[in-house]
Amino acid sequence: MATDAPHGTELAVAGECCETLRGILEADDYEPLFSLEDNGSIYITVGLGESEEDGAGLLDHVMSYCPFCGTRQPEASDAETEVKSS
């Protein structure tokens, strides 16, 4: 695992901390487990959930730290846990 960003630093762009996370976000193989949203936050699917509006779907949570190198990821102000219908 190669780390490009110094441990403990916060990035300006989500997902640019290491080769592993960049590769996952660029590949279609890991969708919908990891997703880079339009608001600039990375969401990771943590389970199944249900909402009154959309019904059953995937429960996504904002990823605050890279699980591969530990670098803090930038978060958009409107980022939150949400259920997305699949």
The first five atom37 places (N, CA, C, CB, O) and aatype in JSON, in Angstrom:
{
  "aatype": [12, 0, 16, 3, 0, 14, 8, 7, 16, 6, 10, 0, 19, 0, 7, 6, 4, 4, 6, 16, 10, 1, 7, 9, 10, 6, 0, 3, 3, 18, 6, 14, 10, 13, 15, 10, 6, 3, 2, 7, 15, 9, 18, 9, 16, 19, 7, 10, 7, 6, 15, 6, 6, 3, 7, 0, 7, 10, 10, 3, 8, 19, 12, 15, 18, 4, 14, 13, 4, 7, 16, 1, 5, 14, 6, 0, 15, 3, 0, 6, 16, 6, 19, 11, 15, 15],
  "atom_mask": [
    [1, 1, 1, 1, 1],
    [1, 1, 1, 1, 1],
    [1, 1, 1, 1, 1],
    [1, 1, 1, 1, 1],
    [1, 1, 1, 1, 1],
    [1, 1, 1, 1, 1],
    [1, 1, 1, 1, 1],
    [1, 1, 1, 0, 1],
    [1, 1, 1, 1, 1],
    [1, 1, 1, 1, 1],
    [1, 1, 1, 1, 1],
    [1, 1, 1, 1, 1],
    [1, 1, 1, 1, 1],
    [1, 1, 1, 1, 1],
    [1, 1, 1, 0, 1],
    [1, 1, 1, 1, 1],
    [1, 1, 1, 1, 1],
    [1, 1, 1, 1, 1],
    [1, 1, 1, 1, 1],
    [1, 1, 1, 1, 1],
    [1, 1, 1, 1, 1],
    [1, 1, 1, 1, 1],
    [1, 1, 1, 0, 1],
    [1, 1, 1, 1, 1],
    [1, 1, 1, 1, 1],
    [1, 1, 1, 1, 1],
    [1, 1, 1, 1, 1],
    [1, 1, 1, 1, 1],
    [1, 1, 1, 1, 1],
    [1, 1, 1, 1, 1],
    [1, 1, 1, 1, 1],
    [1, 1, 1, 1, 1],
    [1, 1, 1, 1, 1],
    [1, 1, 1, 1, 1],
    [1, 1, 1, 1, 1],
    [1, 1, 1, 1, 1],
    [1, 1, 1, 1, 1],
    [1, 1, 1, 1, 1],
    [1, 1, 1, 1, 1],
    [1, 1, 1, 0, 1],
    [1, 1, 1, 1, 1],
    [1, 1, 1, 1, 1],
    [1, 1, 1, 1, 1],
    [1, 1, 1, 1, 1],
    [1, 1, 1, 1, 1],
    [1, 1, 1, 1, 1],
    [1, 1, 1, 0, 1],
    [1, 1, 1, 1, 1],
    [1, 1, 1, 0, 1],
    [1, 1, 1, 1, 1],
    [1, 1, 1, 1, 1],
    [1, 1, 1, 1, 1],
    [1, 1, 1, 1, 1],
    [1, 1, 1, 1, 1],
    [1, 1, 1, 0, 1],
    [1, 1, 1, 1, 1],
    [1, 1, 1, 0, 1],
    [1, 1, 1, 1, 1],
    [1, 1, 1, 1, 1],
    [1, 1, 1, 1, 1],
    [1, 1, 1, 1, 1],
    [1, 1, 1, 1, 1],
    [1, 1, 1, 1, 1],
    [1, 1, 1, 1, 1],
    [1, 1, 1, 1, 1],
    [1, 1, 1, 1, 1],
    [1, 1, 1, 1, 1],
    [1, 1, 1, 1, 1],
    [1, 1, 1, 1, 1],
    [1, 1, 1, 0, 1],
    [1, 1, 1, 1, 1],
    [1, 1, 1, 1, 1],
    [1, 1, 1, 1, 1],
    [1, 1, 1, 1, 1],
    [1, 1, 1, 1, 1],
    [1, 1, 1, 1, 1],
    [1, 1, 1, 1, 1],
    [1, 1, 1, 1, 1],
    [1, 1, 1, 1, 1],
    [1, 1, 1, 1, 1],
    [1, 1, 1, 1, 1],
    [1, 1, 1, 1, 1],
    [1, 1, 1, 1, 1],
    [1, 1, 1, 1, 1],
    [1, 1, 1, 1, 1],
    [1, 1, 1, 1, 1]
  ],
  "atom_positions": [
    [[0.85, -1.17, 0.0], [0.0, 0.0, 0.0], [0.89, 1.23, 0.0], [-0.97, 0.0, 1.22], [1.71, 1.42, 0.9]],
    [[0.73, 2.06, -0.99], [1.52, 3.28, -1.09], [0.7, 4.46, -0.59], [1.99, 3.53, -2.54], [-0.46, 4.62, -0.97]],
    [[1.29, 5.27, 0.24], [0.62, 6.46, 0.75], [1.29, 7.67, 0.15], [0.67, 6.51, 2.3], [2.5, 7.86, 0.26]],
    [[0.48, 8.51, -0.5], [1.0, 9.72, -1.1], [0.89, 10.92, -0.17], [0.27, 10.01, -2.39], [1.77, 11.78, -0.16]],
    [[-0.17, 10.98, 0.62], [-0.39, 12.09, 1.54], [0.21, 11.74, 2.9], [-1.9, 12.42, 1.67], [0.09, 10.6, 3.34]],
    [[0.84, 12.7, 3.57], [1.38, 12.45, 4.91], [0.26, 12.08, 5.87], [2.15, 13.67, 5.43], [-0.8, 12.71, 5.86]],
    [[0.48, 11.07, 6.71], [-0.53, 10.61, 7.67], [-0.96, 11.77, 8.56], [0.01, 9.44, 8.53], [-0.13, 12.53, 9.05]],
    [[-2.27, 11.88, 8.78], [-2.8, 12.91, 9.65], [-3.13, 14.22, 8.95], [0.0, 0.0, 0.0], [-3.64, 15.14, 9.59]],
    [[-2.86, 14.32, 7.66], [-3.18, 15.54, 6.93], [-4.58, 15.44, 6.35], [-2.14, 15.81, 5.81], [-5.12, 14.34, 6.18]],
    [[-5.17, 16.59, 6.04], [-6.48, 16.61, 5.42], [-6.3, 17.06, 3.97], [-7.47, 17.55, 6.18], [-5.58, 18.01, 3.69]],
    [[-6.96, 16.38, 3.08], [-6.84, 16.65, 1.65], [-7.8, 17.74, 1.2], [-7.1, 15.38, 0.85], [-8.81, 18.0, 1.85]],
    [[-7.47, 18.38, 0.09], [-8.37, 19.35, -0.53], [-9.39, 18.64, -1.41], [-7.58, 20.38, -1.35], [-10.52, 19.12, -1.58]],
    [[-9.01, 17.48, -1.98], [-9.88, 16.71, -2.86], [-10.02, 15.3, -2.3], [-9.33, 16.67, -4.31], [-9.02, 14.62, -2.06]],
    [[-11.25, 14.86, -2.09], [-11.5, 13.54, -1.54], [-11.01, 12.46, -2.47], [-12.98, 13.34, -1.25], [-11.17, 12.56, -3.69]],
    [[-10.41, 11.41, -1.91], [-9.98, 10.25, -2.67], [-8.62, 10.34, -3.3], [0.0, 0.0, 0.0], [-8.24, 9.45, -4.06]],
    [[-7.87, 11.39, -3.03], [-6.56, 11.57, -3.65], [-5.41, 11.23, -2.69], [-6.41, 12.99, -4.15], [-4.28, 11.66, -2.92]],
    [[-5.68, 10.49, -1.63], [-4.67, 10.24, -0.61], [-3.72, 9.11, -0.94], [-5.34, 9.95, 0.68], [-2.55, 9.17, -0.57]],
    [[-4.19, 8.08, -1.62], [-3.33, 6.93, -1.9], [-3.76, 6.24, -3.19], [-3.36, 5.95, -0.73], [-4.87, 6.41, -3.67]],
    [[-2.85, 5.45, -3.72], [-3.12, 4.74, -4.97], [-4.29, 3.78, -4.83], [-1.88, 3.97, -5.42], [-5.08, 3.63, -5.76]],
    [[-4.43, 3.14, -3.68], [-5.48, 2.16, -3.47], [-6.86, 2.8, -3.58], [-5.32, 1.48, -2.11], [-7.72, 2.3, -4.3]],
    [[-7.09, 3.9, -2.86], [-8.4, 4.55, -2.89], [-8.67, 5.16, -4.26], [-8.48, 5.62, -1.8], [-9.79, 5.09, -4.76]],
    [[-7.67, 5.76, -4.88], [-7.85, 6.31, -6.23], [-8.29, 5.22, -7.2], [-6.54, 6.96, -6.73], [-9.18, 5.43, -8.02]],
    [[-7.65, 4.07, -7.11], [-7.99, 2.95, -7.98], [-9.41, 2.46, -7.77], [0.0, 0.0, 0.0], [-10.1, 2.13, -8.73]],
    [[-9.84, 2.4, -6.53], [-11.2, 1.94, -6.21], [-12.23, 2.93, -6.74], [-11.37, 1.76, -4.7], [-13.24, 2.51, -7.31]],
    [[-11.99, 4.22, -6.56], [-12.95, 5.21, -7.02], [-13.02, 5.3, -8.54], [-12.6, 6.57, -6.45], [-14.06, 5.67, -9.1]],
    [[-11.94, 4.95, -9.22], [-11.92, 4.99, -10.68], [-12.52, 3.72, -11.3], [-10.5, 5.17, -11.19], [-12.98, 3.76, -12.44]],
    [[-12.53, 2.61, -10.57], [-13.03, 1.34, -11.09], [-14.53, 1.21, -10.87], [-12.29, 0.16, -10.43], [-15.06, 1.71, -9.88]],
    [[-15.2, 0.54, -11.78], [-16.63, 0.29, -11.64], [-16.91, -0.93, -10.77], [-17.26, 0.1, -13.01], [-18.06, -1.15, -10.36]],
    [[-15.88, -1.72, -10.48], [-16.05, -2.96, -9.73], [-16.55, -2.76, -8.3], [-14.75, -3.7, -9.7], [-17.16, -3.65, -7.73]],
    [[-16.29, -1.6, -7.73], [-16.61, -1.37, -6.32], [-17.85, -0.52, -6.12], [-15.44, -0.72, -5.64], [-18.18, -0.18, -4.98]],
    [[-18.52, -0.17, -7.17], [-19.77, 0.59, -7.08], [-20.85, -0.38, -6.67], [-20.12, 1.31, -8.45], [-20.94, -1.42, -7.32]],
    [[-21.66, -0.18, -5.7], [-21.86, 1.06, -4.96], [-21.18, 1.09, -3.6], [-23.3, 1.3, -4.78], [-21.51, 1.94, -2.78]],
    [[-20.22, 0.17, -3.31], [-19.59, 0.15, -1.99], [-18.91, 1.47, -1.67], [-18.58, -0.99, -1.91], [-19.07, 2.0, -0.57]],
    [[-18.14, 2.03, -2.61], [-17.51, 3.34, -2.46], [-18.03, 4.23, -3.58], [-15.95, 3.24, -2.49], [-18.07, 3.81, -4.73]],
    [[-18.41, 5.45, -3.25], [-18.83, 6.37, -4.31], [-18.43, 7.8, -3.97], [-20.36, 6.29, -4.53], [-18.59, 8.26, -2.84]],
    [[-17.9, 8.49, -4.97], [-17.55, 9.9, -4.84], [-18.73, 10.69, -5.38], [-16.21, 10.25, -5.62], [-19.05, 10.61, -6.56]],
    [[-19.37, 11.44, -4.51], [-20.59, 12.16, -4.87], [-20.28, 13.55, -5.41], [-21.51, 12.27, -3.66], [-19.17, 14.05, -5.27]],
    [[-21.28, 14.16, -6.02], [-21.13, 15.5, -6.6], [-20.79, 16.55, -5.56], [-22.41, 15.89, -7.32], [-20.2, 17.58, -5.89]],
    [[-21.16, 16.31, -4.28], [-20.87, 17.29, -3.23], [-19.42, 17.2, -2.73], [-21.83, 17.09, -2.07], [-19.03, 17.95, -1.84]],
    [[-18.63, 16.28, -3.32], [-17.22, 16.18, -2.96], [-16.92, 15.2, -1.85], [0.0, 0.0, 0.0], [-15.76, 15.05, -1.46]],
    [[-17.91, 14.52, -1.32], [-17.71, 13.56, -0.24], [-17.68, 12.14, -0.79], [-18.8, 13.69, 0.83], [-18.33, 11.84, -1.79]],
    [[-16.93, 11.28, -0.11], [-16.92, 9.86, -0.44], [-17.88, 9.18, 0.51], [-15.48, 9.25, -0.35], [-17.81, 9.36, 1.73]],
    [[-18.78, 8.39, -0.05], [-19.72, 7.61, 0.76], [-19.33, 6.15, 0.68], [-21.19, 7.82, 0.29], [-18.9, 5.67, -0.37]],
    [[-19.47, 5.45, 1.8], [-19.23, 4.01, 1.84], [-20.54, 3.36, 2.29], [-18.02, 3.64, 2.81], [-21.18, 3.81, 3.24]],
    [[-20.91, 2.29, 1.6], [-22.14, 1.56, 1.95], [-21.86, 0.72, 3.19], [-22.63, 0.67, 0.77], [-20.92, -0.07, 3.23]],
    [[-22.71, 0.9, 4.21], [-22.51, 0.2, 5.48], [-23.61, -0.8, 5.79], [-22.41, 1.19, 6.6], [-23.52, -1.53, 6.78]],
    [[-24.65, -0.86, 4.96], [-25.72, -1.82, 5.21], [-26.95, -1.52, 4.39], [0.0, 0.0, 0.0], [-26.91, -0.74, 3.44]],
    [[-28.03, -2.16, 4.76], [-29.31, -1.95, 4.1], [-30.2, -1.11, 5.01], [-29.99, -3.29, 3.75], [-30.14, -1.24, 6.23]],
    [[-31.0, -0.26, 4.42], [-31.9, 0.58, 5.2], [-33.19, 0.81, 4.44], [0.0, 0.0, 0.0], [-33.36, 0.34, 3.32]],
    [[-34.08, 1.54, 5.06], [-35.36, 1.83, 4.43], [-35.78, 3.24, 4.8], [-36.44, 0.81, 4.85], [-35.63, 3.67, 5.94]],
    [[-36.32, 3.96, 3.82], [-36.85, 5.29, 4.08], [-38.3, 5.32, 3.59], [-35.99, 6.4, 3.38], [-38.69, 4.54, 2.72]],
    [[-39.08, 6.22, 4.15], [-40.48, 6.33, 3.75], [-40.6, 6.78, 2.3], [-41.22, 7.31, 4.66], [-41.52, 6.36, 1.59]],
    [[-39.68, 7.64, 1.85], [-39.75, 8.19, 0.5], [-39.32, 7.19, -0.56], [-38.89, 9.42, 0.4], [-40.0, 7.04, -1.58]],
    [[-38.19, 6.5, -0.33], [-37.59, 5.66, -1.36], [-37.75, 4.16, -1.14], [-36.15, 5.97, -1.46], [-37.44, 3.38, -2.04]],
    [[-38.22, 3.75, 0.02], [-38.32, 2.33, 0.31], [-36.98, 1.75, 0.7], [0.0, 0.0, 0.0], [-36.14, 2.44, 1.27]],
    [[-36.77, 0.48, 0.39], [-35.53, -0.22, 0.74], [-34.38, 0.26, -0.14], [-35.7, -1.74, 0.61], [-34.56, 0.58, -1.31]],
    [[-33.22, 0.3, 0.46], [-32.03, 0.72, -0.3], [-30.78, 0.51, 0.52], [0.0, 0.0, 0.0], [-30.81, -0.1, 1.58]],
    [[-29.69, 1.03, 0.03], [-28.39, 0.91, 0.69], [-28.19, 2.05, 1.67], [-27.25, 0.88, -0.35], [-28.52, 3.2, 1.36]],
    [[-27.66, 1.76, 2.83], [-27.37, 2.77, 3.84], [-25.93, 3.23, 3.64], [-27.6, 2.22, 5.29], [-24.99, 2.47, 3.89]],
    [[-25.77, 4.47, 3.21], [-24.45, 5.03, 2.94], [-24.05, 5.99, 4.04], [-24.42, 5.73, 1.58], [-24.89, 6.7, 4.59]],
    [[-22.77, 6.01, 4.36], [-22.24, 6.89, 5.4], [-21.02, 7.62, 4.83], [-21.86, 6.08, 6.69], [-20.25, 7.05, 4.06]],
    [[-20.87, 8.88, 5.21], [-19.71, 9.65, 4.75], [-18.44, 9.02, 5.31], [-19.83, 11.14, 5.2], [-18.36, 8.71, 6.49]],
    [[-17.45, 8.84, 4.44], [-16.18, 8.27, 4.84], [-15.26, 9.41, 5.28], [-15.54, 7.44, 3.68], [-14.82, 10.2, 4.44]],
    [[-14.96, 9.49, 6.56], [-14.15, 10.58, 7.1], [-12.66, 10.32, 6.95], [-14.48, 10.79, 8.54], [-11.87, 11.26, 6.8]],
    [[-12.26, 9.05, 7.0], [-10.85, 8.67, 6.9], [-10.69, 7.56, 5.87], [-10.29, 8.22, 8.29], [-11.56, 6.7, 5.75]],
    [[-9.61, 7.57, 5.15], [-9.33, 6.52, 4.19], [-9.08, 5.22, 4.95], [-8.1, 6.89, 3.29], [-8.24, 5.19, 5.85]],
    [[-9.78, 4.13, 4.6], [-9.57, 2.86, 5.31], [-8.24, 2.19, 4.93], [-10.71, 1.91, 5.01], [-7.86, 1.2, 5.56]],
    [[-7.56, 2.71, 3.94], [-6.32, 2.1, 3.47], [-5.07, 2.79, 3.98], [-6.29, 2.09, 1.97], [-4.07, 2.13, 4.25]],
    [[-5.11, 4.14, 4.13], [-3.91, 4.85, 4.6], [-4.18, 5.74, 5.81], [-3.34, 5.69, 3.48], [-3.24, 6.25, 6.41]],
    [[-5.45, 5.94, 6.19], [-5.78, 6.7, 7.39], [-5.85, 8.2, 7.23], [0.0, 0.0, 0.0], [-6.02, 8.92, 8.22]],
    [[-5.73, 8.7, 6.0], [-5.76, 10.14, 5.77], [-7.19, 10.67, 5.9], [-5.2, 10.48, 4.38], [-8.13, 10.08, 5.38]],
    [[-7.33, 11.79, 6.61], [-8.65, 12.42, 6.77], [-9.11, 12.93, 5.41], [-8.6, 13.58, 7.82], [-8.35, 13.56, 4.68]],
    [[-10.37, 12.66, 5.09], [-10.96, 13.09, 3.82], [-11.76, 14.37, 4.03], [-11.85, 11.98, 3.23], [-12.39, 14.54, 5.08]],
    [[-11.75, 15.27, 3.06], [-12.57, 16.47, 3.19], [-14.05, 16.1, 3.1], [-12.21, 17.51, 2.1], [-14.42, 15.18, 2.38]],
    [[-14.88, 16.83, 3.83], [-16.31, 16.57, 3.81], [-17.06, 17.82, 3.4], [-16.8, 16.08, 5.2], [-16.74, 18.93, 3.85]],
    [[-18.03, 17.65, 2.55], [-18.91, 18.75, 2.2], [-19.8, 19.05, 3.4], [-19.75, 18.43, 0.93], [-20.1, 18.16, 4.19]],
    [[-20.23, 20.29, 3.53], [-21.03, 20.69, 4.69], [-22.38, 19.99, 4.73], [-21.24, 22.18, 4.69], [-22.96, 19.84, 5.8]],
    [[-22.89, 19.55, 3.57], [-24.2, 18.91, 3.55], [-24.1, 17.39, 3.55], [-24.98, 19.36, 2.35], [-25.09, 16.71, 3.31]],
    [[-22.91, 16.84, 3.81], [-22.72, 15.39, 3.81], [-23.33, 14.78, 5.07], [-21.22, 15.02, 3.7], [-23.16, 15.31, 6.17]],
    [[-24.03, 13.68, 4.9], [-24.64, 13.0, 6.01], [-24.93, 11.55, 5.63], [-25.93, 13.72, 6.45], [-24.84, 11.17, 4.46]],
    [[-25.28, 10.74, 6.62], [-25.69, 9.37, 6.34], [-27.04, 9.41, 5.65], [-25.74, 8.51, 7.65], [-27.92, 10.17, 6.05]],
    [[-27.2, 8.59, 4.62], [-28.47, 8.59, 3.91], [-28.75, 7.23, 3.32], [-28.48, 9.64, 2.83], [-27.85, 6.43, 3.11]],
    [[-30.03, 6.99, 3.05], [-30.46, 5.76, 2.39], [-30.7, 6.11, 0.93], [-31.75, 5.16, 3.07], [-31.46, 7.02, 0.61]],
    [[-30.04, 5.35, 0.04], [-30.22, 5.53, -1.39], [-30.89, 4.3, -1.95], [-28.87, 5.8, -2.11], [-30.42, 3.18, -1.73]],
    [[-31.98, 4.49, -2.65], [-32.66, 3.33, -3.22], [-31.82, 2.74, -4.32], [-34.05, 3.7, -3.76], [-31.17, 3.46, -5.08]],
    [[-31.83, 1.41, -4.39], [-30.98, 0.75, -5.4], [-31.77, 0.28, -6.58], [-30.27, -0.42, -4.79], [-31.21, -0.3, -7.51]]
  ]
}
